[in-house]
Amino acid sequence: INAIELELKQTQHDNNLLKNNMKSLNSKIENLDDLLQDSQINCNNLSDDNSKLLEQLRLQREELEQEKKICAELNEQLMIDSSKQKMGRTLSRTESILKNSETRIQDLDSQMRSLKLENDRLKQQNEELEARLLSAHVNEGRSLLNTTDESWAAELEQLSKDELMKKLREQFRVNDRYREYIERMLMVIMENSPQLLEVKCSANGLSIGSGMSALTFPKEISTPSPLTTTLSTPTITAKESNSQITPTESTNEPIIYLLKRLDNEHKTNKRLRDYIDTLLIGILMNNPTILEKQ
């Protein structure tokens, strides 16, 4: 019985403890219910706030997208405006460059026309000077051909022996001048255009080949070597003419002999003149610039 009483007391004590605990737990439950209700209210409030925030976020996103579109349009417009400005500046610079280029081209064209006119004028002057120089050289050769054969026999018949000797000496001097002129011309040709003097021997004398259309030289005129061209007749040369005729011969030689010698020199003179004439024609036909170097 004591044990049961003790157990009962213990049970009652435990029961009291449990009741107290239950009260405490009920109180806690009530508190928790209050907390739960508060939490539920807070949750509902937070849900409402969240919905509002989501709506605000959606609106902000829409505004941001709209702003992005506006910014893109503005950027595109700015790029277009910038391109237009750049294009305008480029066009302005291009127009300026084109204007400057046109002005420069006009200046250059004017200078070119001026230089062309000046060049034509100088070319014309040069051609005139060359023509004058050529004419001078031709006239020099032609001037040696001014002697004529008119009344030659009649003139000789009226001359005395001394006059015949004087005439013979003059003829020698003229022929020597012809020979010197021919020698000078041939030297210039050989130095500058030797192909014009392809000399060929024939029964009638010497002839020039491809360069001068087969011009015929008299036998009395010869070109022994390309370095020293001498022109002479087989019977009377320049030295012989000066050495053979002396003042004493004017009284010793018969007139017929003087006439014969004078006639021979006159024929030589004619052949020399014909040769000079043919030589000048050949040069003028093939390479007239040679006369400028003569």
C-alpha positions as CSV (number, residue, x, y, z in Angstrom):
1,I,0.0,0.0,0.0
2,N,2.8,2.4,0.7
3,A,4.3,1.7,-2.6
4,I,1.0,2.3,-4.3
5,E,0.6,5.5,-2.4
6,L,4.0,6.6,-3.3
7,E,3.4,5.7,-6.9
8,L,0.1,7.5,-6.7
9,K,1.7,10.6,-5.3
10,Q,4.3,10.3,-7.9
11,T,1.7,10.0,-10.6
12,Q,-0.3,12.9,-9.2
13,H,2.9,14.9,-9.2
14,D,3.6,13.9,-12.8
15,N,0.1,14.7,-13.7
16,N,0.4,18.1,-12.2
17,L,3.6,18.6,-14.1
18,L,1.9,17.4,-17.3
19,K,-1.0,19.8,-16.7
20,N,1.4,22.6,-16.1
21,N,3.3,21.6,-19.3
22,M,0.0,21.3,-21.1
23,K,-1.0,24.8,-20.0
24,S,2.4,26.0,-21.1
25,L,2.1,24.2,-24.4
26,N,-1.4,25.5,-24.9
27,S,-0.1,28.9,-24.2
28,K,2.7,28.3,-26.6
29,I,0.2,26.9,-29.1
30,E,-1.9,30.0,-28.8
31,N,1.1,32.1,-29.2
32,L,2.1,30.1,-32.2
33,D,-1.4,30.4,-33.6
34,D,-1.1,34.1,-33.1
35,L,2.3,34.0,-34.8
36,L,0.9,31.9,-37.6
37,Q,-1.9,34.3,-38.1
38,D,0.5,37.2,-38.1
39,S,2.8,35.2,-40.4
40,Q,-0.2,34.5,-42.6
41,I,-1.1,38.1,-42.6
42,N,2.5,39.0,-43.3
43,C,2.7,36.4,-46.0
44,N,-0.5,37.8,-47.6
45,N,0.9,41.3,-47.3
46,L,4.2,40.1,-48.8
47,S,2.4,38.3,-51.6
48,D,0.5,41.5,-52.3
49,D,3.8,43.4,-52.2
50,N,5.4,40.8,-54.4
51,S,2.6,41.1,-56.9
52,K,2.9,44.8,-56.8
53,L,6.7,44.6,-57.2
54,L,6.3,42.1,-60.1
55,E,3.9,44.5,-61.7
56,Q,6.3,47.4,-61.2
57,L,9.1,45.2,-62.5
58,R,7.0,44.4,-65.6
59,L,6.2,48.0,-66.1
60,Q,9.9,48.9,-65.6
61,R,10.9,46.3,-68.1
62,E,8.4,47.6,-70.6
63,E,9.7,51.1,-70.0
64,L,13.2,49.8,-70.4
65,E,12.4,48.1,-73.6
66,Q,10.7,51.2,-74.8
67,E,13.7,53.3,-73.8
68,K,15.9,50.8,-75.6
69,K,13.9,51.1,-78.7
70,I,13.9,54.9,-78.4
71,C,17.7,54.8,-77.7
72,A,18.2,52.5,-80.7
73,E,16.1,54.8,-82.9
74,L,18.0,57.9,-81.5
75,N,21.3,56.1,-82.1
76,E,20.3,55.2,-85.6
77,Q,19.2,58.7,-86.3
78,L,22.4,60.1,-84.8
79,M,24.4,57.7,-87.0
80,I,22.4,58.8,-90.0
81,D,22.9,62.5,-89.0
82,S,26.6,61.8,-88.4
83,S,26.9,60.0,-91.7
84,K,25.1,62.9,-93.4
85,Q,27.4,65.4,-91.7
86,K,30.4,63.3,-92.6
87,M,29.1,62.9,-96.1
88,G,28.4,66.7,-96.2
89,R,31.9,67.4,-95.0
90,T,33.3,64.9,-97.4
91,L,31.2,66.3,-100.3
92,S,32.3,69.8,-99.2
93,R,36.0,68.7,-99.2
94,T,35.5,66.8,-102.4
95,E,33.9,69.9,-104.0
96,S,36.7,72.0,-102.7
97,I,39.3,69.5,-104.1
98,L,37.4,69.3,-107.4
99,K,37.3,73.1,-107.6
100,N,41.0,73.3,-106.8
101,S,41.7,70.5,-109.2
102,E,39.7,72.2,-111.9
103,T,41.5,75.4,-111.2
104,R,44.8,73.5,-111.2
105,I,43.8,71.7,-114.4
106,Q,42.9,75.0,-116.0
107,D,46.2,76.5,-114.9
108,L,48.1,73.4,-116.2
109,D,46.1,73.5,-119.4
110,S,46.9,77.1,-119.9
111,Q,50.5,76.5,-119.1
112,M,50.5,73.5,-121.5
113,R,48.9,75.6,-124.3
114,S,51.4,78.4,-123.6
115,L,54.3,75.9,-123.6
116,K,52.9,74.3,-126.8
117,L,52.7,77.6,-128.5
118,E,56.2,78.5,-127.2
119,N,57.4,75.0,-128.4
120,D,55.7,75.5,-131.8
121,R,57.3,79.0,-132.0
122,L,60.7,77.7,-131.1
123,K,60.3,74.7,-133.4
124,Q,59.3,77.1,-136.2
125,Q,62.3,79.3,-135.4
126,N,64.5,76.2,-135.3
127,E,63.2,75.1,-138.6
128,E,63.7,78.5,-140.0
129,L,67.3,78.6,-138.7
130,E,67.9,75.1,-140.0
131,A,66.5,76.2,-143.4
132,R,68.7,79.3,-143.3
133,L,71.7,77.2,-142.4
134,L,70.9,74.7,-145.0
135,S,70.3,77.4,-147.5
136,A,73.6,79.0,-146.5
137,H,75.5,75.7,-147.0
138,V,73.7,75.1,-150.3
139,N,74.4,78.6,-151.4
140,E,78.0,78.1,-150.5
141,G,78.1,75.2,-152.8
142,R,76.0,76.9,-155.4
143,S,78.1,80.0,-155.3
144,L,81.0,78.0,-156.5
145,L,78.9,77.0,-159.6
146,N,78.3,80.6,-160.8
147,T,80.8,80.5,-163.6
148,T,79.2,79.8,-167.0
149,D,80.2,78.5,-170.4
150,E,78.7,81.4,-172.3
151,S,80.9,82.9,-175.0
152,W,83.9,80.9,-173.7
153,A,85.5,80.5,-177.1
154,A,84.7,84.1,-178.1
155,E,86.3,85.3,-174.9
156,L,89.5,83.2,-175.4
157,E,89.9,84.5,-179.0
158,Q,90.2,88.1,-177.8
159,L,92.8,87.4,-175.1
160,S,96.6,87.8,-175.4
161,K,99.1,85.3,-174.3
162,D,99.6,87.0,-170.9
163,E,95.8,87.2,-170.4
164,L,95.5,83.5,-171.3
165,M,98.1,82.7,-168.7
166,K,96.3,84.8,-166.1
167,K,93.0,83.1,-167.2
168,L,94.6,79.7,-166.8
169,R,95.9,80.5,-163.3
170,E,92.4,81.8,-162.3
171,Q,90.9,78.6,-163.7
172,F,93.4,76.6,-161.6
173,R,92.5,78.5,-158.5
174,V,88.8,78.0,-159.1
175,N,89.2,74.3,-159.7
176,D,91.3,74.1,-156.5
177,R,88.5,75.8,-154.6
178,Y,86.1,73.2,-156.0
179,R,88.4,70.3,-155.0
180,E,88.7,71.7,-151.5
181,Y,85.0,72.1,-151.2
182,I,84.4,68.5,-152.4
183,E,87.1,67.2,-150.1
184,R,85.4,69.0,-147.2
185,M,82.0,67.6,-148.1
186,L,83.2,64.1,-148.5
187,M,85.1,64.2,-145.2
188,V,81.9,65.3,-143.4
189,I,79.9,62.6,-145.1
190,M,82.4,59.9,-144.2
191,E,82.4,61.1,-140.5
192,N,78.6,61.3,-140.2
193,S,77.0,59.1,-142.8
194,P,79.6,56.9,-144.5
195,Q,76.9,54.6,-145.9
196,L,76.2,57.4,-148.5
197,L,79.6,56.8,-149.9
198,E,79.5,53.1,-151.0
199,V,82.0,53.7,-153.7
200,K,82.0,51.4,-156.7
201,C,84.4,51.5,-159.6
202,S,83.2,51.2,-163.2
203,A,84.5,51.9,-166.7
204,N,82.9,55.4,-166.6
205,G,84.4,56.4,-163.2
206,L,83.3,56.1,-159.6
207,S,79.7,55.8,-158.5
208,I,77.9,56.0,-155.1
209,G,75.7,53.0,-154.3
210,S,72.7,52.7,-152.1
211,G,73.0,56.0,-150.3
212,M,72.7,58.4,-153.2
213,S,70.8,56.8,-156.0
214,A,73.9,55.7,-158.1
215,L,75.4,59.2,-158.6
216,T,78.3,59.1,-161.1
217,F,81.6,60.8,-160.3
218,P,84.0,61.9,-163.0
219,K,87.2,59.9,-163.4
220,E,89.3,62.9,-162.6
221,I,87.8,62.9,-159.0
222,S,89.0,60.1,-156.8
223,T,88.8,59.1,-153.2
224,P,92.0,57.1,-152.5
225,S,91.4,56.4,-148.8
226,P,88.7,57.1,-146.2
227,L,91.1,59.1,-144.1
228,T,92.6,61.5,-146.7
229,T,90.2,62.3,-149.5
230,T,91.9,64.1,-152.3
231,L,90.3,65.2,-155.5
232,S,92.4,65.7,-158.6
233,T,92.6,65.2,-162.3
234,P,95.0,62.6,-163.8
235,T,96.7,65.3,-165.9
236,I,96.8,68.4,-163.8
237,T,96.6,68.5,-159.9
238,A,96.6,71.5,-157.7
239,K,100.4,71.3,-157.0
240,E,101.2,70.7,-160.6
241,S,99.0,73.7,-161.7
242,N,100.9,76.0,-159.3
243,S,104.3,74.6,-160.1
244,Q,104.0,74.2,-163.9
245,I,102.9,77.7,-164.6
246,T,105.5,80.4,-164.1
247,P,105.7,84.0,-165.4
248,T,108.4,83.0,-168.0
249,E,106.1,80.4,-169.6
250,S,103.8,83.2,-170.8
251,T,106.4,84.1,-173.4
252,N,107.7,80.6,-174.2
253,E,104.6,78.4,-174.5
254,P,102.7,78.6,-177.8
255,I,99.2,80.1,-177.6
256,I,97.7,76.9,-179.0
257,Y,99.2,75.0,-176.0
258,L,97.8,77.5,-173.6
259,L,94.4,77.3,-175.2
260,K,94.5,73.5,-175.0
261,R,95.5,73.6,-171.3
262,L,92.9,76.2,-170.6
263,D,90.2,74.2,-172.4
264,N,91.2,71.1,-170.4
265,E,91.0,73.0,-167.2
266,H,87.6,74.4,-168.3
267,K,86.3,70.9,-168.9
268,T,87.6,69.8,-165.5
269,N,85.9,72.8,-164.0
270,K,82.6,71.8,-165.6
271,R,83.0,68.2,-164.4
272,L,83.8,69.5,-160.9
273,R,80.7,71.7,-160.9
274,D,78.5,68.9,-162.2
275,Y,79.9,66.7,-159.4
276,I,79.2,69.3,-156.7
277,D,75.7,69.8,-158.1
278,T,75.0,66.1,-158.1
279,L,76.6,65.7,-154.6
280,L,74.4,68.4,-153.1
281,I,71.3,66.9,-154.7
282,G,72.2,63.5,-153.4
283,I,72.8,64.8,-149.9
284,L,69.5,66.8,-149.9
285,M,67.6,63.8,-151.0
286,N,69.1,61.4,-148.4
287,N,70.5,63.2,-145.4
288,P,70.3,67.1,-145.5
289,T,71.4,67.4,-141.9
290,I,75.0,66.6,-143.1
291,L,75.1,70.1,-144.5
292,E,74.6,71.6,-141.1
293,K,77.8,69.9,-139.9
294,Q,79.8,71.0,-142.9
